Amino acid sequence: MIVWKLKSWEEISKAELYNILSLRSEVFVVEQTCIYQDIDHKDPKAHHVLGVLNNQIVAYSRIFNEGDYFKEASFGRAVTSQKVRGTGVGHQLVKETLLKMEQLYPKLSIKISAQAHLQGFYNQHGFITEGVPYLEDDIPHVAMYIRKQ
């Protein structure tokens, strides 16, 4: 069973940070064959959602307050290890991330930059696509929102 944790930058241990960066690199750089600068100096502004299974981080996302990434609150770098793919952990990760965002920023709209092929996945969690696709690190992306008033 996955244990979900929410940590500020200051609460993340060196070992956790190493595992987070390793997972992000494994998936976003190696698996997706996308050369890009993952370390963007935004991690210190974020809260971090960690999905831990057998002392291993198998799912991760980072959460931003409004104005720290986009005008709206946001999350990104949502990733799951190949070890748990196809088991529903991706959906659990988004649900946990949205739950944590509701606790941190209950009245804020949410914007994400989603890989275009994942629109249907994020639609299942209440996100609506706005605008046209664009390239981010040579991968088609779309802006998706959960609007709150």
Sequence and secondary structure as in RCSB ss.txt:
>XXXX:A:sequence
MIVWKLKSWEEISKAELYNILSLRSEVFVVEQTCIYQDIDHKDPKAHHVLGVLNNQIVAYSRIFNEGDYFKEASF
GRAVTSQKVRGTGVGHQLVKETLLKMEQLYPKLSIKISAQAHLQGFYNQHGFITEGVPYLEDDIPHVAMYIRKQ
>XXXX:A:secstr
  EEEEEEGGG  HHHHHHHHHHHIIIIIIITT       S GGGSEEEEEEETTEEEEEEEEE TTTSSSSEEE
EEEEE GGGTTTTHHHHHHHHHHHHHHHH TT  EEEEEEGGGHHHHHTTT EEEEEEEEETTEEEEEEEE   
